Amino acid sequence: MATGVLLREGPRAYWVEPGSPPVGASWAAGPLPEALRRRLPPPDRGDVACADPALGAVAAATGATVRSPTLAELRRARETLPPAPAAEERSWTLARARSDLAKALAQPVETLIALAREEERVERAVGREAGAVDQFLPGPAGELAEYARDWELYRAAQREHHDRLAARLDRLARSSVPNLSALVGPRVAARLLAAAGGLEPLGRATGARLQILGARRRPAGHGPRYGLIYRAARMTDVPPERRGRYARSLAALAVIAARADRFTQADLSAPLVARRDRRVEQLRRRS
């Protein structure tokens, strides 16, 4: 039978011994706090029940005999625990959330989603600056002319930043979603991924759903025929009145590409691109 139970609850570790109040101390990693180490029994006087592997390894390093607790031991021990200090609990929760977020963003697909959203934001900013040029008259000389020159340097730096960001996005999209990138273009593939919220929801989407991802409703109240996919590869090769049909066909192929990228990792880019190109030629030949 265990002499006591060593628990980790949030930002604190506790030693719970029958007949005594629990002893707690802050612990996230590293050596066992002195207040807890003093309570652990020597190997010849009992063992320690501990369910947390990291905490159990730290306790074992002090010479204690550690084993897994039973469900009854855990339940009884947890019933006696006091609440952790609010400030300590909040600090630990924030640290854990930051750690989880950092791990998530380190994944290639999550990185691609973050870059796609940032590239779209920067593209809008570049477009606003370009549109503002027509509304500004600098004059031939003076303060306005000097400002116009500074403004042009700023816009050139902004365009250069966008180009570098787009190149990074294209490179990552080709490696993370190769089939979808080959079919619709890497930038559109990245934006579809961001709009869906991840590769798995995109891979489970229907063609109709994928076709309108990122779309906004028209003022008349009727739903649009296509969303982000209107910027896909070879869309401009199709006559405007037939682009809705092309979007529908391309969305069906994009579903196959997304599912291959998510579930099988098979290289289907060549047959999918060939089917896309045949569809473009069909729509171009029709009268």
C-alpha positions in Angstrom: 0.0 0.0 0.0 1.2 3.5 -0.8 2.3 5.7 2.0 0.9 8.7 0.1 -0.1 10.0 -3.3 2.0 12.5 -5.3 -0.3 14.6 -7.6 0.2 17.3 -10.2 -2.8 19.7 -10.4 -2.3 22.6 -12.7 0.7 24.7 -11.6 1.2 22.9 -8.3 2.3 19.5 -7.1 0.8 18.0 -3.9 1.7 15.3 -1.4 -1.4 13.7 0.0 -0.9 11.3 3.0 -3.9 9.7 4.8 -4.6 11.5 8.1 -2.6 14.6 7.2 -3.5 17.8 5.3 -2.1 18.0 1.7 1.2 19.7 1.2 1.5 21.7 -2.0 4.2 23.6 -3.8 4.6 25.3 -7.2 6.1 22.9 -9.8 6.2 22.8 -13.5 9.6 21.1 -14.2 13.0 20.6 -12.6 13.8 19.2 -9.1 11.0 18.3 -6.7 10.3 21.2 -4.3 11.9 20.8 -0.9 8.6 20.8 1.0 7.5 17.7 -1.0 10.8 16.0 -1.0 11.0 15.9 2.8 7.6 14.1 2.9 8.5 11.2 0.6 9.1 7.9 2.4 12.4 6.0 2.1 12.2 2.8 0.0 12.1 0.6 3.1 9.1 2.4 4.6 6.6 2.6 1.8 6.1 3.6 -1.8 4.7 6.6 -3.6 1.7 6.5 -5.9 2.1 9.0 -8.8 0.2 9.1 -12.1 2.2 11.9 -13.7 5.2 10.4 -15.6 7.3 13.6 -15.3 6.6 14.1 -11.6 7.1 10.4 -10.9 10.5 10.5 -12.6 11.5 13.4 -10.4 10.3 11.6 -7.3 12.2 8.4 -8.3 15.4 10.4 -8.7 15.2 11.2 -4.9 15.3 7.5 -4.1 11.6 7.0 -3.5 9.8 3.9 -4.8 7.2 5.1 -7.3 4.2 3.1 -8.7 1.0 3.9 -10.5 -1.9 4.8 -8.2 -5.3 3.1 -8.3 -8.4 5.0 -9.3 -9.7 4.9 -5.7 -6.4 6.4 -4.4 -6.5 9.2 -7.0 -10.1 10.0 -6.3 -9.6 10.2 -2.5 -6.5 12.3 -2.9 -8.1 14.8 -5.3 -11.1 15.2 -2.9 -8.7 16.7 -0.3 -6.9 19.2 -2.5 -7.3 22.9 -1.9 -7.8 25.3 -4.9 -4.6 26.7 -6.3 -4.0 30.5 -5.8 -5.8 32.4 -8.5 -2.8 34.4 -9.8 -0.7 31.2 -10.0 -3.4 29.3 -11.8 -3.9 32.2 -14.3 -0.1 32.4 -15.0 0.1 28.7 -15.5 -2.9 28.6 -17.8 -1.5 31.4 -20.0 1.9 29.7 -20.2 0.3 26.4 -21.2 -1.8 28.2 -23.9 1.3 29.9 -25.3 3.2 26.6 -25.3 0.3 24.9 -27.1 0.0 27.7 -29.6 3.7 27.7 -30.3 3.6 23.9 -31.0 0.6 24.3 -33.3 2.2 27.1 -35.3 5.3 25.0 -35.7 3.3 22.5 -37.8 3.7 23.2 -41.6 0.0 23.4 -42.3 -0.7 25.9 -39.4 2.3 27.9 -40.6 0.8 27.9 -44.1 -2.6 29.1 -42.8 -1.0 32.0 -40.8 1.1 33.1 -43.8 -1.9 32.9 -46.1 -4.0 35.2 -43.9 -1.1 37.6 -43.6 -0.4 37.6 -47.3 -4.1 38.4 -48.0 -3.9 41.2 -45.5 -0.8 42.7 -47.0 -2.2 42.4 -50.5 -5.2 44.4 -49.5 -2.9 47.1 -48.0 -0.9 47.2 -51.2 -4.1 47.6 -53.2 -5.3 50.4 -50.9 -2.1 52.3 -51.4 -2.2 51.9 -55.1 -5.8 53.1 -55.3 -4.9 56.1 -53.1 -2.4 57.4 -55.7 -5.2 58.6 -58.0 -6.7 60.7 -55.2 -3.5 62.5 -54.3 -2.1 65.5 -56.2 1.5 66.2 -55.0 2.3 69.3 -57.0 5.5 70.0 -58.9 7.6 71.1 -55.8 7.4 71.8 -52.1 6.4 69.8 -49.1 3.8 67.8 -51.0 6.3 66.8 -53.7 8.8 65.7 -51.0 6.0 63.7 -49.3 5.1 62.1 -52.6 8.7 60.9 -53.0 8.7 59.4 -49.5 5.4 57.8 -50.1 6.6 56.2 -53.3 9.6 54.7 -51.3 7.2 53.4 -48.8 4.9 51.8 -51.4 7.9 50.3 -53.2 9.1 48.7 -49.9 5.5 47.5 -49.2 5.4 45.8 -52.7 8.8 44.2 -52.1 7.6 42.9 -48.7 4.5 41.5 -50.3 6.5 39.8 -53.1 8.8 38.1 -50.6 5.9 37.0 -48.5 4.1 35.6 -51.5 7.3 33.7 -52.6 7.6 32.2 -49.1 3.9 31.3 -49.2 4.2 29.6 -52.6 7.2 27.6 -51.5 5.5 26.3 -48.4 2.2 25.6 -50.2 3.9 23.4 -52.8 5.5 21.3 -50.0 2.5 21.1 -47.7 -0.4 20.7 -50.2 1.4 19.6 -53.5 -1.7 18.3 -55.3 -3.9 21.2 -54.6 -1.1 23.7 -55.4 -0.5 22.1 -58.8 -4.2 22.2 -59.6 -5.3 25.7 -58.5 -2.0 27.4 -57.9 -0.1 27.6 -54.6 -1.5 30.9 -53.4 -5.1 29.9 -54.0 -4.4 26.6 -52.4 -3.1 28.3 -49.3 -6.1 30.7 -49.1 -8.5 27.8 -49.5 -6.8 26.0 -46.6 -7.0 29.2 -44.5 -10.7 29.7 -45.3 -11.5 26.1 -44.4 -9.6 26.2 -41.2 -7.2 23.4 -41.9 -6.4 20.5 -44.2 -8.8 18.0 -42.6 -11.9 20.2 -42.9 -10.9 21.1 -46.5 -10.4 17.4 -47.3 -13.8 16.6 -46.0 -15.6 19.5 -47.8 -17.8 18.8 -50.8 -17.2 20.3 -54.2 -20.1 22.8 -53.7 -18.7 23.9 -50.4 -15.2 24.3 -51.7 -16.5 26.3 -54.7 -17.9 29.1 -52.6 -15.2 29.2 -49.9 -14.3 32.8 -49.3 -17.3 34.2 -51.3 -19.4 37.1 -50.3 -23.0 37.4 -51.1 -24.1 39.7 -53.9 -26.3 42.7 -53.1 -29.3 41.1 -54.9 -29.3 38.3 -52.2 -28.4 35.4 -54.5 -25.4 33.3 -53.6 -22.2 33.7 -55.6 -21.2 31.1 -58.1 -17.6 30.9 -56.8 -15.4 32.3 -54.1 -11.6 32.1 -53.7 -11.5 29.6 -56.6 -12.1 32.5 -59.1 -8.4 33.3 -58.7 -7.4 29.7 -59.5 -5.0 28.8 -62.3 -6.4 29.1 -65.9 -9.6 30.9 -64.8 -8.7 33.8 -67.1 -8.4 31.3 -70.0 -12.1 30.6 -69.9 -14.7 33.1 -71.4 -16.4 35.1 -68.6 -19.8 33.6 -69.2 -18.5 30.1 -68.7 -16.3 30.6 -65.6 -19.1 29.4 -63.3 -19.0 26.0 -65.1 -15.3 25.9 -64.9 -15.4 26.8 -61.2 -17.8 23.9 -60.6 -15.5 21.4 -62.4 -12.4 22.8 -60.8 -13.9 22.5 -57.3 -14.7 18.9 -57.9 -11.1 18.2 -58.9 -9.8 20.3 -55.9 -11.7 18.1 -53.5 -9.8 15.1 -54.9 -6.5 16.9 -54.6 -7.2 18.1 -51.0 -8.2 14.6 -49.9 -5.1 13.1 -51.5 -2.9 15.7 -49.7 -4.7 15.0 -46.4 -5.3 11.3 -46.3 -3.2 9.4 -48.8 -0.3 11.7 -49.7 -0.4 10.2 -53.2 0.9 12.3 -56.1 -2.2 12.9 -58.3 -1.0 16.3 -59.7 -0.4 15.1 -63.3 -3.8 13.5 -64.0 -5.7 16.3 -62.2 -3.9 19.0 -64.1 -4.5 17.1 -67.4 -8.3 16.8 -66.5 -8.3 20.6 -65.7 -6.7 21.5 -69.0 -9.1 19.3 -71.0 -12.0 21.1 -69.3 -10.6 24.5 -70.1 -10.2 23.5 -73.8 -13.8 22.2 -73.9 -15.2 25.5 -72.5 -13.1 27.5 -74.9 -14.3 25.6 -78.0 -18.0 25.9 -77.2 -19.9 28.5 -79.1 
